[in-house]
Amino acid sequence: MATGFYWDERCFWHAGGNYALTLPVGGLVQPQVAGGLPESPETKRRLKNLMDVTGLSAELDQRSAAPADRETLERVHPARYLNEFKAVSDAQGGEIGHHAPFGRGGYEIATLSAGLACAAVRDVATGSVENAYALTRPPGHHCEPDNPMGFCLLANIAIAVEAALAEGLVKRVAVLDWDVHHGNGTEKIFYDRDDVLTISFHQEGNYPTTTGGLADRGSGAGDGANINLPLHAGSGHTAYLHAMDRVAIPALDAFKPDMIIVACGFDAAMVDPLARMQATSATFAGMTQRIRDAAKRLCQGRLVLVHEGGYSEAYVPFCGHATIATLAGSAISAPDPMLSSFDIRQPSPAFDAFLRQSIDDMAKTLGL
């Protein structure tokens, strides 16, 4: 079986409301981005184009999906929120949360994005594809049940998890979020649950600034099923791989999930404008290899990566290509023209040792 790749041209047409030129928009007219919004279609479109040019796309099982229906959405989001979102979307678009603007028709595109995540999870769970990557847009990991924020309008991964649980396809799911920003939405949705393990690696004090603390472990039945690893600014290749080896993999081994889902943001990359980390394309390939190996050992290879953030139009394509090629076990590469200069700028040995020790200390606090 091949790796499934889930995408849809219409997801590239998501626009940021007042951040886009809105006349004419609708039907077959794609909004023209006016600038000012970091979450643009270009990072995703350039990733897909790079995959086409190298031939990686041809090795994948490319699929689209139907939008997530109302019943599926309401397992996570209350009807009053969905009604408000749809009404504003049907008008001129706008912003009903915090830093989560959308244009007219944004509701339909967001349900399609959630549908791509649902299809990827369902197809991996049923064995239709070996593993999968969903190129979702708009992203979802910041969206709380009734509060869109951080460019996220629907909680794509949580919606897909709830659908798979409801359909009896899985019983225990682990969500690893390596986006540079805290996955507050996913955390909040599953905070009191013991059937979903949530792990978030993020830059400490970035976005949101008030969530993602090491001490936030879940509540009630979910006590211990939420893990936050707030990393110091400047963390690079070795720090991220150490975090995988010291925290993520041991936590997964202990939880024994039926499926692993990764909230796959590329904004921990060295040149991302919304973070201060030093990951490279090799970092994402290394993390993907580790999580792929863990999925093979723990849950028959059932692994889905769902696209989240990443705002460098020049560098996200190389990070994404390295990730997807590793996921698919492909020999096709897109040589990273920036990797050699980035490697020179990695943390000094002393700072790197400090970062690794910090991760070790947090792992001990977490009981890992």
C-alpha positions in Angstrom: 0.0 0.0 0.0 1.1 3.6 -0.7 1.1 6.6 1.6 -2.1 8.5 1.2 -1.8 12.2 0.4 -5.0 14.2 1.0 -5.4 17.7 -0.5 -7.8 19.9 -2.4 -7.3 23.0 -4.5 -10.1 24.7 -2.7 -8.2 24.7 0.5 -5.7 27.0 -1.1 -8.6 29.4 -1.7 -9.1 30.1 2.0 -8.7 33.9 2.5 -8.3 36.1 5.5 -11.3 38.3 5.2 -10.1 41.9 5.3 -6.5 40.7 4.7 -7.5 39.7 1.1 -8.7 41.7 -1.9 -12.3 40.7 -1.9 -13.7 41.9 -5.2 -14.6 39.9 -7.1 -14.7 36.7 -4.9 -16.9 33.7 -4.9 -17.8 30.8 -7.2 -14.8 30.3 -9.4 -12.9 33.4 -8.5 -10.0 32.7 -6.1 -9.4 35.5 -3.5 -6.2 37.5 -4.1 -4.1 37.8 -1.0 -3.4 41.5 -0.2 -0.6 40.8 2.3 -0.4 41.1 6.0 -1.5 37.6 6.9 1.3 35.1 7.6 -1.1 32.1 7.0 -1.1 32.3 3.2 -1.7 29.5 0.7 1.7 29.8 -0.8 3.5 27.6 1.8 1.1 24.8 1.1 0.9 25.3 -2.7 4.7 25.5 -3.1 5.0 22.3 -1.1 2.6 20.5 -3.4 4.4 22.0 -6.5 7.8 20.8 -5.2 6.4 17.3 -4.7 5.1 17.4 -8.3 8.4 18.5 -9.7 10.5 15.9 -7.9 8.1 13.1 -8.7 7.2 12.4 -5.1 3.5 13.1 -5.7 3.4 10.3 -8.3 4.5 7.8 -5.6 1.6 8.7 -3.3 -2.0 7.8 -3.4 -3.5 11.2 -3.9 -7.0 11.7 -2.7 -9.5 14.4 -1.8 -12.5 14.1 0.5 -16.0 15.3 1.2 -16.5 18.1 3.7 -17.1 17.1 7.3 -20.8 17.0 7.8 -22.7 18.7 10.6 -23.0 15.6 12.8 -19.3 15.1 12.6 -18.5 18.7 13.4 -20.9 18.8 16.4 -19.0 16.0 18.2 -16.5 18.8 18.9 -18.1 22.2 18.2 -21.4 23.4 19.7 -24.2 24.2 17.2 -24.3 27.9 18.3 -20.6 28.3 17.2 -21.2 26.6 13.9 -24.3 28.6 13.2 -22.4 31.9 13.9 -19.5 30.8 11.7 -21.8 29.8 8.9 -23.8 33.1 9.0 -20.7 35.3 9.0 -19.2 33.2 6.2 -22.4 33.4 4.1 -22.2 37.2 4.4 -18.9 38.9 3.8 -16.6 36.9 6.1 -14.9 38.5 9.1 -13.4 37.5 12.4 -15.3 36.0 15.3 -12.3 34.8 17.4 -8.7 35.8 18.1 -6.5 36.1 15.0 -8.7 33.8 12.9 -10.1 35.8 10.0 -11.9 34.3 7.1 -13.5 35.4 3.9 -16.9 34.7 2.4 -17.2 30.9 2.0 -14.7 30.3 4.7 -17.1 27.9 6.5 -17.3 25.6 3.5 -13.5 25.5 3.1 -13.0 24.9 6.8 -15.3 21.9 6.7 -13.4 20.6 3.7 -10.2 20.9 5.6 -11.7 19.0 8.5 -13.0 16.4 5.9 -9.5 15.8 4.6 -8.3 15.0 8.1 -11.3 12.7 8.8 -10.7 10.8 5.5 -7.0 10.4 6.2 -7.7 9.0 9.7 -10.5 6.8 8.4 -8.5 5.4 5.5 -5.5 4.5 7.6 -7.7 3.0 10.3 -9.5 0.8 7.8 -6.2 -0.2 5.9 -7.1 1.6 2.7 -3.7 3.3 2.8 -0.6 2.5 4.8 -0.2 5.9 6.5 -1.2 9.4 5.4 -0.5 13.1 5.1 -3.4 15.6 5.1 -2.5 19.0 3.6 -5.2 20.8 5.5 -5.9 24.5 5.3 -7.1 26.3 7.4 -5.2 24.6 10.2 -6.9 23.5 13.4 -4.9 22.8 16.5 -5.6 26.2 18.2 -9.4 26.1 17.7 -11.3 25.4 20.9 -14.9 24.1 20.8 -16.4 27.6 20.6 -13.4 29.8 20.2 -11.5 30.0 16.9 -8.0 31.5 17.2 -4.6 31.5 15.7 -5.7 31.1 12.1 -7.7 27.9 13.2 -11.5 27.8 12.6 -12.3 24.1 13.2 -10.4 21.6 15.2 -9.4 19.3 12.3 -7.6 16.6 14.3 -10.0 16.5 17.2 -12.9 16.2 14.7 -11.2 13.3 12.9 -10.4 11.6 16.2 -14.0 11.9 17.5 -15.3 10.5 14.2 -12.9 7.5 14.3 -13.9 6.8 17.9 -17.6 7.1 17.2 -17.3 4.7 14.2 -15.4 2.2 16.4 -12.3 2.3 14.2 -10.0 3.1 17.1 -10.2 3.0 20.9 -7.0 4.9 22.0 -5.4 7.7 20.0 -2.2 9.6 20.6 -1.8 13.1 19.2 1.7 14.5 19.0 1.9 18.2 18.2 5.3 19.5 17.0 4.0 22.8 15.7 6.1 25.5 17.3 2.9 27.0 19.0 1.1 25.2 21.8 -1.8 23.0 20.6 -4.2 24.6 23.1 -7.4 23.6 21.2 -6.6 19.9 21.0 -5.5 20.0 24.6 -8.7 21.6 25.8 -11.0 19.2 23.9 -9.4 16.1 25.4 -8.1 17.5 28.7 -10.4 15.3 30.9 -10.2 12.1 28.7 -8.0 9.0 29.1 -8.6 7.6 25.6 -6.7 10.4 23.9 -3.1 11.2 24.8 -2.1 14.7 23.8 1.6 15.7 23.6 2.7 19.2 22.6 6.2 20.4 21.8 6.3 24.2 21.5 8.4 27.3 22.0 7.8 28.4 25.6 5.8 31.6 25.9 5.0 31.9 22.2 1.3 31.5 21.1 -0.9 31.3 23.1 1.2 33.0 25.8 -0.9 31.7 28.7 -1.2 28.0 27.9 1.1 25.0 27.5 2.7 24.8 30.9 4.6 21.7 32.0 2.3 21.3 35.0 -0.9 21.1 32.8 -1.3 17.3 32.8 -5.1 16.8 32.3 -7.9 16.5 34.8 -10.3 13.9 36.1 -10.0 10.7 34.0 -7.5 12.5 31.8 -5.0 13.2 34.6 -1.6 12.4 33.2 -2.9 12.1 29.6 -1.8 15.6 28.6 1.9 16.3 28.2 3.4 19.8 27.4 7.1 20.3 26.6 7.7 24.0 26.6 11.1 24.3 24.8 13.5 27.2 25.1 13.8 29.6 22.2 16.8 28.6 20.1 16.2 24.9 20.3 17.5 23.2 17.2 18.0 19.8 15.5 19.6 17.9 18.4 17.2 19.3 21.0 14.1 18.3 19.0 15.4 14.8 18.3 16.3 14.5 22.0 12.7 15.6 22.9 11.4 12.8 20.7 13.7 10.2 22.2 13.3 11.4 25.8 9.6 12.4 26.0 7.4 11.5 23.0 8.5 8.0 22.3 8.5 6.8 26.0 5.0 8.4 26.5 3.7 6.6 23.4 5.2 3.3 24.6 3.4 3.7 27.9 0.1 4.7 26.3 0.0 2.0 23.6 -2.3 3.8 21.1 -4.3 2.2 18.3 -3.2 5.2 16.1 -0.8 8.1 16.2 -1.7 11.5 14.7 0.8 14.3 14.3 -0.1 17.9 14.3 2.6 18.7 11.7 3.6 22.3 11.8 6.8 23.5 10.2 7.1 26.8 12.1 9.9 25.5 14.3 12.1 25.9 11.3 15.0 28.3 11.5 13.7 31.0 9.2 10.1 31.0 10.3 8.8 34.6 11.0 6.5 33.6 13.9 9.0 31.7 16.0 12.6 31.6 17.3 13.6 28.0 16.9 16.4 26.4 14.8 15.0 23.2 13.3 15.8 22.3 9.7 14.4 20.0 7.1 16.6 17.3 8.5 15.0 17.8 11.9 11.5 17.1 10.5 12.7 14.1 8.6 14.3 12.8 11.8 11.2 13.3 13.9 9.1 11.7 11.2 11.3 8.6 11.0 11.1 8.2 14.8 7.3 8.5 14.9 7.0 6.2 11.9 9.1 3.5 13.6 7.0 4.0 16.8 3.8 3.5 14.9 5.1 0.3 13.3 6.0 -1.0 16.7 2.9 0.1 18.6 -0.1 0.3 16.2 0.7 -1.6 13.0 2.0 1.5 11.3 -1.2 3.5 11.7 0.1 7.0 11.4 -1.5 10.2 10.1 0.2 13.6 9.8 -2.1 16.6 9.6 -0.7 19.9 8.3 -0.7 22.8 10.8 1.5 25.9 10.8 4.7 27.0 9.0 5.0 30.5 7.5 8.2 30.6 5.4 7.2 30.4 1.8 10.7 29.5 0.8 11.5 26.9 3.4 8.2 25.1 4.3 8.3 23.2 1.0 11.7 21.6 1.8 10.6 20.7 5.3 7.4 19.3 4.1 9.0 17.3 1.3 11.5 15.8 3.6 8.7 14.8 6.0 6.4 13.3 3.4 9.3 11.4 1.7 10.3 9.9 5.0 6.7 9.0 5.8 6.4 7.2 2.5 9.8 5.6 2.7 10.7 7.2 -0.6 14.1 7.6 -2.1 13.1 10.8 -3.8 14.7 13.9 -2.2 14.5 17.6 -2.7 18.1 18.8 -1.8 17.7 21.6 0.8 19.7 24.5 -0.6 19.8 26.1 2.9 20.7 23.1 5.0 24.5 23.6 5.0 24.3 27.2 6.1 21.7 26.4 8.7 23.8 23.6 10.2 26.6 26.1 10.8 24.2 28.3 12.8 23.0 25.5 15.1 23.3 26.1 18.9 26.8 26.0 20.4 27.8 22.8 22.2 27.3 24.5 25.6 23.9 25.8 24.7 22.9 22.5 23.1 23.9 20.7 26.3 21.8 23.1 28.3 18.8 22.5 26.1 19.2 18.7 26.4 19.5 18.9 30.2 16.4 21.1 30.3 14.5 18.4 28.4 15.8 15.7 30.7 14.7 17.7 33.7 11.2 18.1 32.3 11.0 14.5 31.4 11.8 13.5 35.0 9.1 15.9 36.2 6.7 14.2 33.8 7.7 10.8 35.2 9.3 9.7 32.0 
